[in-house]
């Protein structure tokens, strides 16, 4: 075999022959529609690969410090891809509504809802079945499983079932957090639970005082206007912080204590990369939310409030998916953070510095 060409390496003849649609000669507008969606699926394929790499490196019992930048790198690549996917909707929007209507009917009952890679992505991130929004009264995964008339239907369903048996990125992140040393104490150390509980109790007491001080300052600045409402809101905010920092589950307490600890003491050398990892995961979820929002607005701009081509409520269904949150703790912790001068005194600081530092 001779030296490969560029087109051989990329299998371009085969790739460029995959835009036939449901007939041999799609119109220019239908060709545009097909290529945009195929491009999304190629990006989803790469995202799935990167997410599994990141998850696998976080899921080991002990994550070496030098592996955390590796995870950040691959999640950062996912975020770059998702930003591109959001921007790509602008290309889709060059298809005017009436031009889409010229070929839309031939798509029925197929729908972007059947993007099994997007479902796989959701599962891999950690979206659980009970939180998945139903589509035309049907669970999205069950809908895909029902497509046995398709030659690839069984293979697609088996692929999703296999992904549901995997651990998710959320599982890996939470378990990794739960192993974080807090005030120098690690899981398995004598008295670790007491150290964690003491840290959380101290932190909550300081947050409560800080919130009350802020409320009183606001009452003073506003010359007593809405005094009762402000104090009531402060009280509600404090109860929210209490529920977050002091949950009943010991496992939840440790993971949330780690979140607070990493965010609060991120100046420590060995916490710098963990904090960046958490911020990268937050950005990932933010990009997913932006993707869903942009998708909904593109659909509304193109088809209005029509019934979806697969029978769903269309834009209304897409808007409902904006409620998805896979990493809510990573957002909620920001409500609990303290200014540096109010943080609890740090113990075991030497354990968070580089060797020889």
C-alpha positions as CSV (number, residue, x, y, z in Angstrom):
1,X,0.0,0.0,0.0
2,X,1.4,3.4,-1.0
3,X,1.6,6.5,1.2
4,X,-1.9,7.7,2.3
5,X,-3.3,10.8,0.9
6,X,-5.2,13.5,3.0
7,X,-8.5,12.2,1.7
8,X,-7.6,8.6,2.4
9,X,-6.6,9.4,5.9
10,X,-9.9,11.2,6.6
11,X,-12.0,8.8,4.5
12,X,-13.3,11.9,2.7
13,X,-15.0,10.1,-0.2
14,X,-17.1,8.0,2.2
15,X,-17.8,11.0,4.5
16,X,-18.8,13.3,1.6
17,X,-21.2,10.6,0.3
18,X,-23.2,10.6,3.5
19,X,-25.5,13.6,2.8
20,X,-28.0,11.9,0.5
21,X,-30.9,12.3,3.0
22,X,-33.9,10.2,2.2
23,X,-33.6,10.5,-1.6
24,X,-30.7,10.8,-4.0
25,X,-30.7,14.5,-4.6
26,X,-31.6,16.7,-1.6
27,X,-32.2,20.4,-2.3
28,X,-29.5,22.9,-1.4
29,X,-31.5,23.8,1.8
30,X,-31.9,20.2,2.8
31,X,-28.2,19.6,2.2
32,X,-27.5,22.5,4.5
33,X,-29.8,21.0,7.2
34,X,-28.2,17.6,6.9
35,X,-24.6,18.8,7.1
36,X,-25.2,21.1,10.1
37,X,-26.8,18.2,12.1
38,X,-24.1,15.7,11.0
39,X,-21.5,18.2,12.2
40,X,-23.2,18.3,15.6
41,X,-23.1,14.5,15.8
42,X,-19.3,14.5,15.0
43,X,-18.7,17.0,17.8
44,X,-20.8,14.9,20.2
45,X,-18.7,11.9,19.4
46,X,-15.5,13.8,20.4
47,X,-17.2,15.2,23.5
48,X,-18.1,11.7,24.6
49,X,-14.5,10.6,24.2
50,X,-13.2,13.5,26.2
51,X,-15.8,13.1,29.0
52,X,-14.8,9.4,29.4
53,X,-11.2,10.3,29.6
54,X,-11.8,12.9,32.3
55,X,-14.1,10.6,34.3
56,X,-11.7,7.7,34.2
57,X,-8.9,9.8,35.6
58,X,-11.0,11.1,38.4
59,X,-12.6,7.7,39.2
60,X,-9.4,6.0,40.5
61,X,-9.2,5.6,44.3
62,X,-6.2,8.0,44.5
63,X,-5.9,10.9,41.9
64,X,-2.2,12.0,41.7
65,X,-1.9,15.8,41.7
66,X,-0.3,15.7,38.2
67,X,-3.5,14.1,36.8
68,X,-5.8,16.9,37.8
69,X,-4.4,19.3,35.0
70,X,-4.9,16.4,32.6
71,X,-8.6,16.3,33.5
72,X,-8.9,20.1,33.3
73,X,-7.4,20.0,29.9
74,X,-9.9,17.5,28.5
75,X,-12.9,19.1,30.1
76,X,-11.6,22.4,28.7
77,X,-11.7,20.9,25.2
78,X,-15.3,19.8,25.8
79,X,-16.1,23.4,26.8
80,X,-14.4,24.7,23.6
81,X,-16.5,22.3,21.5
82,X,-19.7,23.2,23.3
83,X,-19.0,26.9,22.7
84,X,-18.6,26.1,19.0
85,X,-21.8,24.1,19.0
86,X,-23.7,27.1,20.5
87,X,-22.3,29.4,17.8
88,X,-23.1,26.9,15.1
89,X,-26.8,27.6,15.6
90,X,-26.2,30.8,13.7
91,X,-25.4,28.7,10.6
92,X,-28.6,26.8,11.1
93,X,-30.6,30.0,11.3
94,X,-29.6,31.0,7.7
95,X,-32.4,28.5,6.8
96,X,-35.5,30.6,6.5
97,X,-38.8,29.1,7.9
98,X,-40.5,28.7,4.6
99,X,-37.4,27.0,3.0
100,X,-37.4,24.5,5.9
101,X,-41.1,23.8,5.4
102,X,-40.4,22.8,1.8
103,X,-38.8,19.6,3.1
104,X,-39.8,19.3,6.7
105,X,-42.7,16.9,6.2
106,X,-40.4,14.2,4.8
107,X,-38.5,14.1,8.1
108,X,-41.6,13.0,10.1
109,X,-41.6,11.3,12.6
110,X,-37.8,11.6,12.9
111,X,-36.6,14.3,15.2
112,X,-33.5,15.7,16.8
113,X,-35.0,14.3,20.0
114,X,-33.7,11.0,18.7
115,X,-30.0,12.1,18.8
116,X,-28.8,9.1,20.8
117,X,-25.4,10.7,21.3
118,X,-26.9,13.7,23.0
119,X,-28.8,11.3,25.3
120,X,-25.6,9.4,25.9
121,X,-23.9,12.7,26.7
122,X,-26.6,13.5,29.3
123,X,-26.3,10.0,30.9
124,X,-22.5,10.2,31.0
125,X,-22.6,13.6,32.7
126,X,-25.0,12.2,35.3
127,X,-28.6,13.1,34.4
128,X,-30.7,10.4,36.1
129,X,-33.8,8.8,34.7
130,X,-36.2,10.3,37.2
131,X,-35.0,13.8,36.3
132,X,-35.3,13.3,32.5
133,X,-38.2,15.3,31.1
134,X,-40.7,13.2,29.1
135,X,-41.2,13.8,25.4
136,X,-44.8,13.6,24.2
137,X,-45.5,11.6,27.4
138,X,-42.6,9.2,26.8
139,X,-39.2,8.9,28.4
140,X,-36.6,9.8,25.7
141,X,-34.6,6.6,26.3
142,X,-37.7,4.4,26.1
143,X,-38.7,6.2,22.9
144,X,-35.3,5.3,21.3
145,X,-35.6,1.7,22.5
146,X,-39.0,1.5,20.7
147,X,-37.5,2.3,17.3
148,X,-37.0,-1.4,16.4
149,X,-38.1,-0.8,12.8
150,X,-34.8,1.0,12.2
151,X,-31.9,-1.3,11.0
152,X,-29.7,0.3,13.7
153,X,-32.4,0.6,16.4
154,X,-31.3,-2.3,18.5
155,X,-27.6,-1.3,18.4
156,X,-28.5,2.3,19.4
157,X,-30.6,1.0,22.3
158,X,-27.8,-1.3,23.4
159,X,-25.3,1.5,23.3
160,X,-27.5,3.7,25.6
161,X,-28.1,0.8,28.0
162,X,-24.3,0.2,28.2
163,X,-23.7,3.8,29.0
164,X,-26.4,3.7,31.8
165,X,-24.3,1.0,33.4
166,X,-21.2,3.2,33.5
167,X,-20.3,5.5,36.3
168,X,-21.0,9.2,35.4
169,X,-18.8,12.2,35.5
170,X,-20.9,13.5,38.4
171,X,-20.2,10.3,40.3
172,X,-16.5,10.7,39.7
173,X,-16.4,14.4,40.7
174,X,-18.4,13.8,44.0
175,X,-16.3,10.8,45.0
176,X,-13.1,12.7,44.2
177,X,-14.4,15.6,46.3
178,X,-15.2,13.3,49.2
179,X,-11.5,12.3,49.4
180,X,-10.3,15.9,49.7
181,X,-8.2,16.6,52.9
182,X,-10.1,19.1,55.0
183,X,-8.2,21.1,57.6
184,X,-5.4,18.6,57.0
185,X,-7.7,15.6,57.8
186,X,-8.3,12.8,55.2
187,X,-11.0,10.1,55.1
188,X,-9.7,7.2,57.3
189,X,-7.7,9.5,59.6
190,X,-8.6,9.2,63.3
191,X,-11.4,11.7,64.1
192,X,-11.9,12.8,60.5
193,X,-15.7,13.0,60.8
194,X,-15.3,15.2,63.8
195,X,-12.9,17.5,62.0
196,X,-15.3,17.8,59.0
197,X,-18.3,18.5,61.3
198,X,-16.4,21.1,63.3
199,X,-15.2,22.9,60.1
200,X,-18.8,23.0,58.7
201,X,-20.3,24.2,62.0
202,X,-17.7,26.9,62.3
203,X,-18.1,27.9,58.7
204,X,-21.9,28.1,59.0
205,X,-21.7,30.2,62.2
206,X,-19.5,32.7,60.3
207,X,-21.7,32.7,57.3
208,X,-24.8,33.3,59.5
209,X,-23.1,36.3,61.2
210,X,-21.8,37.7,57.9
211,X,-25.3,37.5,56.4
212,X,-26.9,39.1,59.4
213,X,-24.3,41.9,59.4
214,X,-24.9,42.5,55.7
215,X,-28.7,42.6,56.3
216,X,-28.3,45.2,59.1
217,X,-26.0,47.3,57.0
218,X,-28.5,47.3,54.2
219,X,-31.3,48.3,56.5
220,X,-29.2,51.2,57.7
221,X,-28.2,52.3,54.2
222,X,-31.9,52.2,53.2
223,X,-32.9,54.2,56.3
224,X,-35.2,51.4,57.6
225,X,-37.1,51.0,54.3
226,X,-38.4,47.4,53.9
227,X,-36.7,46.5,57.1
228,X,-38.9,43.5,57.8
229,X,-38.7,42.2,54.3
230,X,-34.9,42.4,54.2
231,X,-34.5,40.6,57.5
232,X,-36.9,37.9,56.3
233,X,-34.9,37.4,53.2
234,X,-31.7,37.2,55.2
235,X,-33.3,34.6,57.4
236,X,-34.4,32.6,54.3
237,X,-30.9,32.8,52.9
238,X,-29.4,31.6,56.1
239,X,-31.7,28.6,56.2
240,X,-30.6,27.8,52.6
241,X,-27.0,27.9,53.7
242,X,-27.8,25.7,56.7
243,X,-29.4,23.1,54.5
244,X,-26.4,23.1,52.1
245,X,-23.6,23.0,54.7
246,X,-25.3,20.7,57.3
247,X,-27.1,17.9,55.4
248,X,-28.0,14.8,57.3
249,X,-25.9,12.5,55.0
250,X,-22.3,12.1,56.2
251,X,-21.2,11.5,52.5
252,X,-22.9,14.7,51.4
253,X,-21.3,16.6,54.3
254,X,-17.8,15.6,53.3
255,X,-18.2,16.4,49.6
256,X,-19.8,19.8,50.4
257,X,-17.2,20.5,53.0
258,X,-14.6,19.8,50.3
259,X,-16.3,22.2,47.9
260,X,-16.3,25.0,50.5
261,X,-12.8,24.3,51.6
262,X,-11.3,24.3,48.0
263,X,-13.2,27.5,47.1
264,X,-12.2,29.2,50.3
265,X,-8.5,28.3,50.5
266,X,-7.8,28.1,46.8
267,X,-4.6,30.2,47.3
268,X,-2.9,27.0,48.7
269,X,-0.7,25.4,46.0
270,X,-2.3,22.0,46.1
271,X,-5.8,23.4,45.9
272,X,-5.2,25.6,42.9
273,X,-5.8,22.9,40.3
274,X,-8.7,21.3,42.1
275,X,-10.4,24.7,42.2
276,X,-9.8,25.2,38.5
277,X,-11.2,21.7,37.8
278,X,-14.4,22.7,39.7
279,X,-14.7,25.9,37.7
280,X,-14.2,24.0,34.5
281,X,-17.1,21.6,35.4
282,X,-19.3,24.7,36.2
283,X,-18.4,26.1,32.8
284,X,-19.3,22.7,31.2
285,X,-22.8,22.8,32.7
286,X,-23.1,26.5,31.8
287,X,-22.3,25.7,28.2
288,X,-24.8,22.9,28.1
289,X,-27.5,25.3,29.4
290,X,-26.5,27.8,26.7
291,X,-26.7,25.1,24.1
292,X,-30.2,24.1,25.2
293,X,-31.3,27.7,25.3
294,X,-29.8,28.5,21.8
295,X,-31.4,25.3,20.4
296,X,-34.8,26.4,21.7
297,X,-34.5,29.9,20.3
298,X,-33.3,28.6,16.9
299,X,-36.2,26.2,16.8
300,X,-38.7,29.0,17.7
301,X,-37.2,31.2,15.1
302,X,-37.5,28.5,12.4
303,X,-40.8,26.7,13.2
304,X,-42.5,28.9,15.8
305,X,-44.7,27.0,18.2
306,X,-45.6,24.1,15.9
307,X,-45.7,20.5,17.1
308,X,-42.3,18.9,16.8
309,X,-41.6,16.7,13.8
310,X,-41.5,13.7,16.2
311,X,-44.8,14.6,17.9
312,X,-43.4,16.6,20.9
313,X,-44.6,20.0,22.0
314,X,-41.6,21.4,20.1
315,X,-40.1,24.6,21.6
316,X,-42.1,24.1,24.8
317,X,-40.3,20.8,25.4
318,X,-36.9,22.3,24.6
319,X,-37.5,25.1,27.1
320,X,-38.4,22.6,29.8
321,X,-34.9,21.0,29.5
322,X,-33.4,24.3,30.6
323,X,-34.3,23.1,34.2
324,X,-31.7,20.4,34.0
325,X,-28.9,20.7,36.6
326,X,-26.4,17.9,37.0
327,X,-23.9,19.7,39.3
328,X,-26.2,21.9,41.5
329,X,-23.8,21.8,44.5
330,X,-21.1,23.5,42.4
331,X,-23.5,26.4,41.9
332,X,-25.0,26.5,45.4
333,X,-21.7,26.6,47.2
334,X,-21.2,30.2,45.8
335,X,-24.1,31.3,48.0
336,X,-22.1,30.1,51.1
337,X,-18.7,31.6,50.5
338,X,-17.1,34.1,53.0
339,X,-14.7,37.0,52.4
340,X,-11.1,36.0,53.2
341,X,-11.0,37.9,56.4
342,X,-13.9,36.0,57.9
343,X,-12.7,32.5,57.1
344,X,-12.0,30.0,59.9
345,X,-8.3,29.7,60.8
346,X,-6.6,27.1,58.7
347,X,-5.2,23.9,60.2
348,X,-2.7,21.6,58.6
349,X,-1.6,24.2,56.0
350,X,1.7,22.4,55.4
351,X,-0.3,19.5,53.8
352,X,-1.4,21.7,50.9
353,X,2.0,23.0,49.9
354,X,4.3,21.4,47.3
355,X,7.0,19.1,48.7
356,X,10.0,21.2,49.6
357,X,7.9,24.4,49.5
